[in-house]
């Protein structure tokens, strides 16, 4: 039985199979990515599901690369996938496999089908094969090469392997049923000729198996019990079963679930590759990308993504999840763990005219009110401070309770101050705001409880560190990025403000030496992480992970 209380239709199937002793009490799952790009949040759902089931039922979990297309696969992708799976807690132990490990066995199985009269070499090219495949309402037409003898097919297949024919000249097809209502059973291709070096096999092979042919054999050889796939493979399941039954080998059970779709997000590898190749983003790990590497660099925690995947659950029908739910998950996690600090992203100098020149004192601040063990810190305070430009208005709008001429605000952890004078340069730009402070209103003093309508954040001008901050936002302006005007594609819906770079932001001294990967809450601003690529020793670059609340909920989309 499962070790957790989680329940979904897949876990129910697994429970029933265990009760029936279908696989001798075993549970063995796998995650089978193709190394032709970086993993995205949709893959995270599959990793969490496959590994979670193995963990919950005391089973085993494999990581297996479907490296059957040498033209699109690279070692860089392999390395990134391994890192991502481990980061998400996918413990495959020593069970790291590759489809290419099984190429010889797959070839032997193909020869077996040829000798049984269940596979044949076909000379139709891709266009000709497409024309004879038929439609959902019309049967396909048999290939003129379908009735070659087993001996001829075997000879041609061996010659294909030896490299005697160019790309596209021949394929090996399964002989099933060209009149089947399931198009996937209309003599599908098992092997195609590809003269490309393989990232692991070099030039040893020039015939490569299709995914449908390789998938079941890999599962069978690894003794997988439950082959969990996304819903687009549901119509491929009869082919999965046909291959294994014809071969007479161990037969796992394929189960399909709905893939993850997110608003304001594209999860097509082809489209993600286009974003990278055309430099709309800085790379696969750009913090705006929905890749696991992108989320990790932006500052998302593995726990937040795992919790998100658990929350959305496992369904049998496709649906679209609001990306705000993912953002809520990271807020919920960071709220518990992120250290609070103060940072001023758009600085405006404040001069406390009645504060003693040259004096410095310290204000006591709480590191995290949600975590009693986080302790407290001391923040330097002096005559000149920085506040955020948005926290001052010379002519305040209605219901504006922050600083303006003649009004008071509280400096968080510090004193109440009152705006007395605005100082401008020759162009009329505000360069300083002169204020008085009430010396009896600091925390712990008699006047500390005096009420004012607003509390704002600040940093000491003399002690502040200067850092770069990158404000990342959603990459697209439409819920469905593919909803584009006629003649345009998803790129027309890119958000022009998905990245804003702010230089010379002012931060508490402790942040000036923050290390790569450290996460903080900038009070009243958002959650931020030190970038692992752009940061240098003593010069951190901060990525905004997420705002403190869903700012998009109140934005009227006009595009």
C-alpha positions in Angstrom: 0.0 0.0 0.0 1.0 3.6 -0.5 2.8 5.4 2.3 0.9 8.7 1.9 -2.7 9.7 1.8 -2.5 11.1 -1.8 -5.1 9.7 -4.1 -5.6 10.0 -7.9 -6.8 7.7 -10.6 -3.2 6.4 -11.4 -2.5 5.6 -7.7 -5.8 3.8 -7.6 -4.8 1.7 -10.6 -1.4 0.9 -8.9 -3.2 0.0 -5.7 -5.5 -2.4 -7.6 -2.6 -4.0 -9.4 -0.8 -4.6 -6.2 -3.8 -6.1 -4.6 -4.1 -8.5 -7.6 -0.3 -9.2 -7.4 -0.1 -8.3 -11.0 3.6 -7.5 -11.1 4.6 -9.7 -8.1 4.0 -6.8 -5.7 6.4 -4.5 -7.6 6.0 -0.9 -8.6 8.6 0.5 -11.0 8.2 3.8 -12.9 10.4 5.8 -15.2 10.8 9.3 -16.6 11.9 9.1 -20.3 12.8 12.6 -21.7 14.3 13.2 -25.1 17.6 15.2 -24.8 16.6 17.7 -27.4 16.1 20.7 -25.0 15.8 21.7 -21.4 13.0 20.4 -19.2 10.1 22.7 -18.5 7.4 22.9 -15.8 5.3 20.3 -17.6 8.1 17.8 -17.3 8.3 18.7 -13.6 4.7 17.4 -13.2 5.7 14.1 -14.8 8.9 13.8 -12.7 7.0 14.4 -9.5 4.2 12.0 -10.5 6.5 9.1 -11.6 9.0 9.5 -8.8 6.2 10.1 -6.3 4.4 6.9 -7.1 7.6 4.9 -6.8 8.4 6.5 -3.5 4.9 6.2 -2.1 4.6 2.5 -3.0 8.2 1.6 -1.9 9.1 1.0 -5.6 11.8 2.0 -8.0 12.2 5.0 -10.4 14.4 5.1 -13.5 15.7 8.1 -15.5 16.0 7.0 -19.1 16.9 9.2 -22.0 15.0 8.6 -25.3 18.0 9.5 -27.4 16.7 8.1 -30.7 17.1 11.3 -32.8 20.8 12.2 -33.2 20.0 15.3 -35.3 18.5 17.2 -32.4 20.2 15.7 -29.3 23.1 17.1 -27.4 25.1 16.3 -24.3 24.3 19.7 -22.8 20.7 18.7 -22.7 21.5 15.4 -21.0 23.5 17.2 -18.3 20.8 19.7 -17.7 18.1 17.1 -17.4 20.1 15.0 -14.9 20.6 18.1 -12.8 16.9 19.1 -13.0 15.6 15.6 -12.0 17.9 15.5 -9.0 17.0 19.0 -8.0 13.3 18.0 -7.9 14.1 15.1 -5.7 13.8 12.4 -8.4 16.0 9.7 -6.9 16.9 7.3 -9.6 19.9 5.9 -7.6 22.1 4.0 -10.1 19.3 3.5 -12.6 20.3 6.0 -15.3 19.6 4.5 -18.7 19.6 5.5 -22.4 17.6 4.2 -25.3 20.9 3.9 -27.2 22.0 1.3 -24.7 19.3 -0.9 -26.2 19.8 -0.3 -29.9 21.3 -3.7 -30.6 18.4 -5.4 -28.8 15.8 -3.3 -30.6 17.5 -4.3 -33.9 17.2 -7.9 -33.0 13.5 -7.5 -32.2 13.0 -5.8 -35.5 14.6 -8.7 -37.3 12.3 -11.1 -35.4 9.2 -9.2 -36.7 10.6 -9.2 -40.2 11.0 -13.0 -40.0 7.5 -13.4 -38.7 6.2 -11.4 -41.7 5.1 -8.5 -39.3 7.5 -5.9 -40.7 8.8 -4.8 -44.1 11.1 -2.4 -45.8 9.3 0.4 -47.6 10.7 2.6 -50.4 7.9 5.3 -50.2 9.3 8.7 -49.2 7.7 10.8 -46.5 5.3 12.6 -48.8 4.2 9.4 -50.6 3.6 7.7 -47.2 1.5 10.6 -46.0 -0.7 10.5 -49.1 -1.3 6.7 -48.6 -2.0 6.9 -44.9 -5.7 7.8 -45.3 -7.8 10.0 -43.0 -10.0 9.5 -39.9 -12.8 8.6 -42.2 -11.0 6.9 -45.1 -8.7 3.8 -45.0 -5.1 4.0 -46.0 -3.6 2.4 -49.1 -1.2 -0.5 -48.8 2.4 0.3 -49.9 3.4 -1.4 -53.1 6.4 -2.8 -51.1 4.3 -4.3 -48.4 4.4 -7.9 -49.7 8.1 -8.3 -50.1 9.4 -11.6 -48.8 10.9 -11.9 -45.3 14.2 -12.8 -47.0 14.2 -9.6 -49.1 13.2 -7.4 -46.2 15.9 -8.9 -44.0 18.5 -8.3 -46.7 17.4 -4.7 -47.2 17.2 -3.9 -43.5 20.8 -5.2 -43.0 21.9 -3.0 -45.9 20.1 -0.1 -44.4 22.1 -0.6 -41.2 25.4 -0.8 -43.2 24.7 2.6 -44.6 24.1 1.7 -48.3 21.1 4.0 -48.7 20.7 7.8 -48.2 18.4 9.5 -45.7 14.8 9.0 -46.6 15.4 6.3 -49.2 13.8 3.5 -47.1 12.1 2.9 -43.8 11.2 -0.2 -41.9 7.4 -0.4 -41.2 5.3 -2.7 -39.1 2.7 -4.7 -41.1 -0.5 -4.2 -39.1 -3.7 -2.9 -40.8 -4.0 0.0 -43.3 -7.8 0.0 -42.7 -7.5 0.4 -38.9 -9.7 3.2 -37.5 -6.6 4.1 -35.4 -4.2 5.8 -37.8 -1.3 4.8 -35.6 -1.8 1.2 -36.5 -1.6 1.8 -40.3 1.8 0.3 -40.8 3.7 2.7 -38.7 7.4 3.4 -39.3 9.8 1.5 -36.9 13.1 2.7 -38.3 14.3 5.5 -40.5 17.7 6.2 -42.0 19.6 9.1 -40.4 23.3 9.6 -41.3 24.2 11.7 -38.2 26.7 11.2 -35.4 25.0 10.2 -32.2 26.1 12.0 -29.0 26.9 8.6 -27.4 27.1 6.1 -30.2 29.1 8.2 -32.7 28.7 6.9 -36.2 28.0 3.3 -35.2 24.4 3.5 -36.4 22.7 5.1 -39.4 19.2 3.5 -38.7 17.4 4.9 -35.7 14.2 3.6 -34.0 11.1 5.7 -33.8 9.8 6.6 -30.3 6.7 4.3 -30.6 9.0 1.3 -31.4 11.6 2.1 -28.8 9.3 3.0 -26.0 7.7 -0.4 -25.2 11.0 -2.3 -25.6 12.8 0.0 -23.2 10.0 -0.3 -20.7 10.0 -4.1 -21.1 13.8 -4.5 -20.7 13.8 -2.3 -17.6 10.8 -4.3 -16.1 8.8 -1.2 -15.7 5.4 -1.9 -14.2 3.5 1.3 -15.0 4.5 3.3 -18.0 2.9 6.7 -17.3 2.6 9.0 -20.3 0.8 12.2 -21.2 -2.5 12.1 -22.8 -1.3 12.6 -26.4 0.0 9.0 -26.2 -3.4 7.5 -25.5 -4.1 6.7 -29.2 -0.6 5.2 -29.3 -1.3 2.7 -26.6 -2.7 0.0 -29.0 0.6 0.2 -30.9 2.6 -0.1 -27.7 0.6 -3.2 -26.8 0.8 -4.7 -30.4 4.6 -4.5 -30.5 5.0 -6.2 -27.1 2.5 -8.9 -27.8 4.0 -9.7 -31.2 7.4 -9.9 -29.6 6.1 -12.1 -26.7 8.1 -10.1 -24.1 7.4 -8.7 -20.6 4.5 -6.3 -21.0 4.1 -3.2 -18.7 0.9 -1.2 -18.5 0.7 2.2 -20.2 -1.4 4.8 -18.4 -2.1 8.3 -19.7 -2.7 11.5 -17.8 -3.4 15.1 -18.8 -0.3 17.2 -19.5 0.2 20.6 -17.7 -0.8 23.8 -19.5 -0.2 27.2 -18.0 -1.6 30.6 -18.7 0.8 33.2 -20.1 3.2 30.4 -20.9 4.3 28.3 -23.9 5.5 24.7 -23.1 6.2 23.5 -26.7 9.9 22.6 -27.0 9.8 23.9 -30.6 8.6 27.3 -29.4 11.0 27.4 -26.5 13.9 26.6 -28.8 12.7 29.4 -31.1 12.8 31.9 -28.2 16.4 30.8 -27.5 17.6 30.6 -31.1 16.2 34.0 -32.0 17.5 35.6 -28.8 14.2 36.7 -27.4 15.7 35.4 -24.1 19.3 34.9 -23.0 19.1 31.1 -23.0 17.3 28.1 -21.8 17.9 29.1 -18.2 16.7 32.7 -18.7 14.7 33.4 -15.5 11.6 34.3 -17.7 11.6 30.8 -19.3 9.3 28.1 -18.0 12.2 25.7 -17.9 13.2 24.1 -14.6 16.7 25.6 -15.0 15.0 29.0 -15.6 12.9 28.7 -12.5 15.9 27.6 -10.4 18.0 30.5 -11.6 15.1 32.9 -10.9 15.0 31.7 -7.3 12.1 29.2 -7.2 12.6 26.4 -4.7 12.3 22.8 -5.6 9.7 22.5 -2.7 7.5 25.2 -4.3 7.4 23.4 -7.6 6.8 20.0 -6.0 4.0 21.4 -3.9 2.5 23.1 -7.0 2.5 19.8 -8.8 0.8 18.1 -5.8 -1.8 20.8 -5.6 -2.9 20.7 -9.2 -3.2 16.9 -9.0 -3.5 14.4 -11.8 -6.4 14.4 -14.3 -7.6 12.5 -17.3 -8.6 15.5 -19.3 -6.5 18.4 -20.5 -7.0 21.8 -18.8 -5.1 25.0 -18.3 -3.9 26.0 -14.9 -3.6 29.7 -14.0 0.1 30.6 -13.6 -0.9 32.6 -10.6 -1.3 29.3 -8.8 2.4 28.5 -9.4 3.3 32.0 -8.2 1.2 31.5 -5.1 3.2 28.3 -4.4 6.5 30.1 -4.4 5.2 33.0 -2.3 3.8 30.5 0.3 7.2 28.7 0.5 9.4 31.8 0.6 7.1 33.5 3.1 8.1 30.8 5.6 11.8 30.8 4.9 13.1 34.0 3.1 15.0 36.5 5.3 13.4 39.9 5.4 15.6 42.9 4.3 15.1 46.4 3.0 16.0 47.5 -0.4 15.3 50.8 -2.3 15.0 50.1 -6.0 14.4 53.7 -7.2 16.2 55.8 -4.6 15.2 59.3 -3.3 17.4 60.9 -0.7 15.9 62.0 2.6 17.8 64.4 4.9 16.7 64.5 8.6 17.4 68.1 9.3 17.1 67.8 13.1 19.2 64.6 13.4 22.7 65.1 14.8 25.5 65.4 12.1 27.8 62.4 12.1 25.7 60.3 14.4 24.9 56.6 13.6 22.7 54.3 15.6 21.1 50.9 15.0 17.5 49.8 14.6 16.5 46.3 15.6 14.7 44.4 12.8 13.0 41.0 12.6 14.5 38.6 10.1 11.3 36.6 9.5 8.1 37.0 11.5 7.0 33.5 10.3 10.2 31.8 11.7 11.0 32.4 15.4 14.5 30.8 14.9 15.5 33.4 12.2 16.4 35.9 14.9 16.9 39.6 14.5 19.4 42.0 12.9 20.6 45.5 13.5 20.3 48.1 10.7 22.3 51.3 10.7 20.5 54.6 10.8 21.9 58.1 10.2 21.0 61.6 9.1 20.7 60.8 5.4 18.5 58.0 4.1 17.1 56.6 0.9 13.4 55.8 0.4 11.7 54.7 -2.8 10.5 57.3 -5.2 7.0 55.8 -5.1 6.8 56.6 -1.4 6.8 60.3 -2.0 4.5 62.6 -3.9 4.9 66.4 -4.0 1.2 66.6 -5.0 -0.4 63.4 -3.6 -3.4 61.8 -5.3 -6.5 61.0 -3.3 -6.1 58.4 -0.6 -2.3 58.6 -0.8 -1.0 58.1 2.8 2.7 57.9 2.2 5.1 60.8 2.4 4.1 64.2 1.0 4.6 67.9 2.1 3.4 68.3 5.7 2.6 64.6 6.3 4.1 62.0 8.6 5.1 58.4 8.0 6.9 55.8 10.0 10.2 54.4 8.9 9.9 50.7 9.5 11.9 49.7 12.6 12.8 53.4 13.0 11.3 56.8 13.7 8.3 58.8 12.5 9.4 61.5 10.1 7.6 64.6 8.7 8.2 66.2 5.3 9.3 69.8 5.7 10.8 70.8 2.4 11.4 69.6 -1.2 14.7 70.4 -2.9 14.9 70.5 -6.7 17.7 71.0 -9.3 17.7 73.6 -12.0 15.4 71.5 -14.2 12.8 71.2 -11.5 13.6 67.5 -10.7 13.3 66.6 -7.0 16.8 65.6 -5.7 16.2 65.6 -1.9 13.4 65.8 0.6 14.1 67.4 3.9 12.3 66.0 6.9 12.3 66.3 10.7 12.2 63.2 12.9 10.5 62.6 16.2 13.2 61.2 18.5 10.7 59.7 20.9 9.1 57.3 18.3 11.7 54.7 17.8 10.8 51.1 18.7 11.0 50.6 22.4 10.5 54.2 23.3 7.5 55.8 24.9 6.2 57.3 21.7 6.7 54.1 19.6 3.0 53.4 19.5 2.0 56.8 18.1 -0.1 56.1 15.1 0.5 57.3 11.6 -1.3 56.1 8.4 1.7 54.6 6.6 5.0 52.7 7.2 7.7 52.8 4.5 11.0 51.0 4.0 14.4 52.8 3.8 18.2 52.3 4.0 21.0 54.4 5.4 22.6 56.5 2.7 26.0 56.2 4.3 25.9 52.5 4.8 23.9 51.3 1.8 25.3 48.9 -0.8 24.8 49.5 -4.5 23.5 46.6 -6.5 21.8 45.7 -9.8 18.2 44.4 -9.6 16.4 42.7 -12.4 12.6 42.8 -12.4 11.4 39.7 -14.2 7.8 39.4 -15.2 5.6 37.1 -17.3 7.0 36.5 -20.7 3.7 37.0 -22.5 0.9 39.5 -22.3 -1.9 37.1 -23.2 -3.3 34.2 -21.2 -3.0 32.1 -24.4 0.2 33.2 -26.2 -0.9 31.4 -29.3 -3.9 33.7 -29.6 -2.3 36.0 -32.2 -3.6 38.2 -35.0 -3.8 36.7 -38.5 -0.4 36.4 -40.1 1.4 36.5 -36.7 2.5 33.9 -34.2 3.0 33.6 -30.5 6.0 35.9 -30.6 3.7 38.8 -31.3 2.4 38.4 -27.7 5.8 38.8 -26.0 5.7 41.1 -23.0 8.0 44.1 -23.8 8.3 44.7 -20.0 9.2 41.2 -19.1 12.6 42.4 -17.9 13.6 45.7 -16.4 17.1 46.3 -15.2 17.7 48.7 -12.4 21.2 49.9 -11.7 22.5 51.5 -8.4 19.7 50.2 -6.2 20.3 50.8 -2.5 20.3 47.9 -0.1 21.1 47.1 3.5 24.8 46.5 4.1 24.2 42.7 4.6 22.9 42.4 1.0 26.0 43.9 -0.6 27.8 40.6 0.0 25.0 38.2 -0.6 25.9 34.9 -2.3 24.6 33.3 -5.4 21.3 31.4 -4.8 20.4 33.2 -1.5 16.8 34.4 -1.3 15.4 37.4 0.4 12.1 39.2 0.8 12.7 42.9 0.0 10.0 44.3 2.4 7.0 45.8 0.6 8.6 44.9 -2.8 8.8 41.2 -3.5 11.0 38.1 -3.2 14.5 38.2 -4.8 17.3 35.8 -5.4 21.0 36.4 -6.1 21.6 35.4 -9.8 23.9 32.5 -10.2 25.3 33.6 -13.5 25.6 37.4 -13.5 26.7 37.9 -9.9 30.3 38.5 -8.9 32.0 38.4 -5.5 30.9 41.6 -3.7 28.6 42.6 -6.6 25.4 40.6 -6.4 22.7 40.8 -9.1 19.2 40.3 -7.7 16.5 38.6 -9.7 12.9 39.3 -8.7 11.4 35.8 -8.1 7.8 37.0 -7.6 5.9 40.1 -6.3 4.4 40.0 -2.8 0.9 39.6 -4.3 -0.6 38.9 -7.7 -0.2 42.2 -9.4 -1.7 40.8 -12.6 -5.0 40.2 -11.0 -5.8 43.9 -11.2 -4.4 44.6 -14.6 -6.8 45.1 -17.4 -5.2 43.4 -20.4 -5.3 45.5 -23.5 -3.3 44.1 -26.4 
